[in-house]
Amino acid sequence: ESSGKLVFRWRDKVGPDESHEKELSQVTLPIHLKLTRTGRQIQVFSYADGQSWGEPLLTHTTTFDGQSHLGLYTCSGNTFASTTAIFETVKLTP
């Protein structure tokens, strides 16, 4: 967000009033992120030192069905401010 905080946002089902969010940490750009999914569990990792992912910033268990979508996006966190981001080296592994 424009405040410099890394925020994880999700919806467990379709609908505008089902959004949830959790502030994970204060960040300095650039940031390196890793999202892993094992079964119904999603974990979010980051690193600043370029060496170690460390412990997950968040572990979230959700339901996945045939309508589920996963993705990356950036958001300013402010209705009146736009933002941009570059996602590099995005990898999907089974």
CNS distance restraints for C-alpha pairs under 8 A (distance, minus, plus):
assign (resid   1 and name CA) (resid   5 and name CA) 5.44 0.50 0.50
assign (resid   1 and name CA) (resid   6 and name CA) 6.44 0.50 0.50
assign (resid   1 and name CA) (resid   7 and name CA) 7.07 0.50 0.50
assign (resid   1 and name CA) (resid  75 and name CA) 6.17 0.50 0.50
assign (resid   1 and name CA) (resid  76 and name CA) 4.72 0.50 0.50
assign (resid   1 and name CA) (resid  77 and name CA) 4.95 0.50 0.50
assign (resid   1 and name CA) (resid  78 and name CA) 7.89 0.50 0.50
assign (resid   2 and name CA) (resid  76 and name CA) 5.17 0.50 0.50
assign (resid   2 and name CA) (resid  77 and name CA) 6.22 0.50 0.50
assign (resid   2 and name CA) (resid  78 and name CA) 7.34 0.50 0.50
assign (resid   4 and name CA) (resid  26 and name CA) 5.72 0.50 0.50
assign (resid   4 and name CA) (resid  27 and name CA) 5.65 0.50 0.50
assign (resid   4 and name CA) (resid  28 and name CA) 6.97 0.50 0.50
assign (resid   5 and name CA) (resid  23 and name CA) 6.78 0.50 0.50
assign (resid   5 and name CA) (resid  24 and name CA) 7.22 0.50 0.50
assign (resid   5 and name CA) (resid  25 and name CA) 5.64 0.50 0.50
assign (resid   5 and name CA) (resid  26 and name CA) 4.34 0.50 0.50
assign (resid   5 and name CA) (resid  27 and name CA) 5.75 0.50 0.50
assign (resid   6 and name CA) (resid  23 and name CA) 6.10 0.50 0.50
assign (resid   6 and name CA) (resid  24 and name CA) 5.50 0.50 0.50
assign (resid   6 and name CA) (resid  25 and name CA) 5.41 0.50 0.50
assign (resid   6 and name CA) (resid  26 and name CA) 6.09 0.50 0.50
assign (resid   6 and name CA) (resid  27 and name CA) 6.31 0.50 0.50
assign (resid   7 and name CA) (resid  21 and name CA) 6.66 0.50 0.50
assign (resid   7 and name CA) (resid  22 and name CA) 5.67 0.50 0.50
assign (resid   7 and name CA) (resid  23 and name CA) 4.41 0.50 0.50
assign (resid   7 and name CA) (resid  24 and name CA) 5.59 0.50 0.50
assign (resid   7 and name CA) (resid  25 and name CA) 7.52 0.50 0.50
assign (resid   8 and name CA) (resid  21 and name CA) 5.50 0.50 0.50
assign (resid   8 and name CA) (resid  22 and name CA) 5.33 0.50 0.50
assign (resid   8 and name CA) (resid  23 and name CA) 6.42 0.50 0.50
assign (resid   8 and name CA) (resid  24 and name CA) 6.91 0.50 0.50
assign (resid   9 and name CA) (resid  19 and name CA) 7.05 0.50 0.50
assign (resid   9 and name CA) (resid  20 and name CA) 5.64 0.50 0.50
assign (resid   9 and name CA) (resid  21 and name CA) 4.26 0.50 0.50
assign (resid   9 and name CA) (resid  22 and name CA) 6.62 0.50 0.50
assign (resid  10 and name CA) (resid  19 and name CA) 5.77 0.50 0.50
assign (resid  10 and name CA) (resid  20 and name CA) 5.41 0.50 0.50
assign (resid  10 and name CA) (resid  21 and name CA) 6.41 0.50 0.50
assign (resid  11 and name CA) (resid  15 and name CA) 7.87 0.50 0.50
assign (resid  11 and name CA) (resid  18 and name CA) 5.65 0.50 0.50
assign (resid  11 and name CA) (resid  19 and name CA) 4.72 0.50 0.50
assign (resid  11 and name CA) (resid  20 and name CA) 6.21 0.50 0.50
assign (resid  12 and name CA) (resid  18 and name CA) 7.05 0.50 0.50
assign (resid  12 and name CA) (resid  19 and name CA) 7.69 0.50 0.50
assign (resid  12 and name CA) (resid  62 and name CA) 6.38 0.50 0.50
assign (resid  12 and name CA) (resid  63 and name CA) 6.81 0.50 0.50
assign (resid  13 and name CA) (resid  18 and name CA) 6.76 0.50 0.50
assign (resid  14 and name CA) (resid  18 and name CA) 7.26 0.50 0.50
assign (resid  15 and name CA) (resid  19 and name CA) 7.95 0.50 0.50
assign (resid  24 and name CA) (resid  57 and name CA) 6.12 0.50 0.50
assign (resid  24 and name CA) (resid  58 and name CA) 7.22 0.50 0.50
assign (resid  25 and name CA) (resid  57 and name CA) 7.98 0.50 0.50
assign (resid  27 and name CA) (resid  31 and name CA) 7.12 0.50 0.50
assign (resid  31 and name CA) (resid  46 and name CA) 7.10 0.50 0.50
assign (resid  31 and name CA) (resid  47 and name CA) 7.06 0.50 0.50
assign (resid  31 and name CA) (resid  48 and name CA) 6.58 0.50 0.50
assign (resid  32 and name CA) (resid  46 and name CA) 5.44 0.50 0.50
assign (resid  32 and name CA) (resid  47 and name CA) 5.68 0.50 0.50
assign (resid  32 and name CA) (resid  48 and name CA) 6.90 0.50 0.50
assign (resid  33 and name CA) (resid  44 and name CA) 7.20 0.50 0.50
assign (resid  33 and name CA) (resid  45 and name CA) 5.70 0.50 0.50
assign (resid  33 and name CA) (resid  46 and name CA) 4.49 0.50 0.50
assign (resid  33 and name CA) (resid  47 and name CA) 6.97 0.50 0.50
assign (resid  34 and name CA) (resid  44 and name CA) 5.89 0.50 0.50
assign (resid  34 and name CA) (resid  45 and name CA) 5.03 0.50 0.50
assign (resid  34 and name CA) (resid  46 and name CA) 6.19 0.50 0.50
assign (resid  35 and name CA) (resid  42 and name CA) 6.82 0.50 0.50
assign (resid  35 and name CA) (resid  43 and name CA) 5.63 0.50 0.50
assign (resid  35 and name CA) (resid  44 and name CA) 4.72 0.50 0.50
assign (resid  35 and name CA) (resid  45 and name CA) 6.36 0.50 0.50
assign (resid  36 and name CA) (resid  42 and name CA) 5.56 0.50 0.50
assign (resid  36 and name CA) (resid  43 and name CA) 5.23 0.50 0.50
assign (resid  36 and name CA) (resid  44 and name CA) 6.72 0.50 0.50
assign (resid  37 and name CA) (resid  41 and name CA) 5.56 0.50 0.50
assign (resid  37 and name CA) (resid  42 and name CA) 4.49 0.50 0.50
assign (resid  37 and name CA) (resid  43 and name CA) 6.53 0.50 0.50
assign (resid  38 and name CA) (resid  42 and name CA) 6.61 0.50 0.50
assign (resid  40 and name CA) (resid  61 and name CA) 5.44 0.50 0.50
assign (resid  40 and name CA) (resid  62 and name CA) 5.40 0.50 0.50
assign (resid  40 and name CA) (resid  63 and name CA) 5.92 0.50 0.50
assign (resid  40 and name CA) (resid  64 and name CA) 6.76 0.50 0.50
assign (resid  41 and name CA) (resid  59 and name CA) 6.78 0.50 0.50
assign (resid  41 and name CA) (resid  60 and name CA) 5.62 0.50 0.50
assign (resid  41 and name CA) (resid  61 and name CA) 4.34 0.50 0.50
assign (resid  41 and name CA) (resid  62 and name CA) 6.45 0.50 0.50
assign (resid  42 and name CA) (resid  59 and name CA) 5.74 0.50 0.50
assign (resid  42 and name CA) (resid  60 and name CA) 5.21 0.50 0.50
assign (resid  42 and name CA) (resid  61 and name CA) 6.26 0.50 0.50
assign (resid  42 and name CA) (resid  62 and name CA) 7.84 0.50 0.50
assign (resid  43 and name CA) (resid  56 and name CA) 6.08 0.50 0.50
assign (resid  43 and name CA) (resid  57 and name CA) 7.44 0.50 0.50
assign (resid  43 and name CA) (resid  58 and name CA) 5.56 0.50 0.50
assign (resid  43 and name CA) (resid  59 and name CA) 4.48 0.50 0.50
assign (resid  43 and name CA) (resid  60 and name CA) 6.41 0.50 0.50
assign (resid  44 and name CA) (resid  56 and name CA) 5.50 0.50 0.50
assign (resid  44 and name CA) (resid  57 and name CA) 5.57 0.50 0.50
assign (resid  44 and name CA) (resid  58 and name CA) 5.28 0.50 0.50
assign (resid  44 and name CA) (resid  59 and name CA) 6.72 0.50 0.50
assign (resid  45 and name CA) (resid  53 and name CA) 6.02 0.50 0.50
assign (resid  45 and name CA) (resid  54 and name CA) 7.33 0.50 0.50
assign (resid  45 and name CA) (resid  55 and name CA) 6.97 0.50 0.50
assign (resid  45 and name CA) (resid  56 and name CA) 4.76 0.50 0.50
assign (resid  45 and name CA) (resid  57 and name CA) 5.57 0.50 0.50
assign (resid  45 and name CA) (resid  58 and name CA) 7.46 0.50 0.50
assign (resid  46 and name CA) (resid  53 and name CA) 5.77 0.50 0.50
assign (resid  46 and name CA) (resid  54 and name CA) 7.79 0.50 0.50
assign (resid  46 and name CA) (resid  56 and name CA) 7.72 0.50 0.50
assign (resid  46 and name CA) (resid  57 and name CA) 7.43 0.50 0.50
assign (resid  47 and name CA) (resid  51 and name CA) 7.44 0.50 0.50
assign (resid  47 and name CA) (resid  52 and name CA) 6.32 0.50 0.50
assign (resid  47 and name CA) (resid  53 and name CA) 5.21 0.50 0.50
assign (resid  47 and name CA) (resid  54 and name CA) 7.44 0.50 0.50
assign (resid  64 and name CA) (resid  68 and name CA) 5.62 0.50 0.50
assign (resid  74 and name CA) (resid  83 and name CA) 7.17 0.50 0.50
assign (resid  74 and name CA) (resid  84 and name CA) 6.82 0.50 0.50
assign (resid  74 and name CA) (resid  85 and name CA) 6.34 0.50 0.50
assign (resid  75 and name CA) (resid  82 and name CA) 7.63 0.50 0.50
assign (resid  75 and name CA) (resid  83 and name CA) 6.34 0.50 0.50
assign (resid  75 and name CA) (resid  84 and name CA) 7.98 0.50 0.50
assign (resid  76 and name CA) (resid  81 and name CA) 6.25 0.50 0.50
assign (resid  76 and name CA) (resid  82 and name CA) 5.99 0.50 0.50
assign (resid  76 and name CA) (resid  83 and name CA) 5.38 0.50 0.50
assign (resid  77 and name CA) (resid  81 and name CA) 7.90 0.50 0.50
assign (resid  78 and name CA) (resid  82 and name CA) 7.73 0.50 0.50
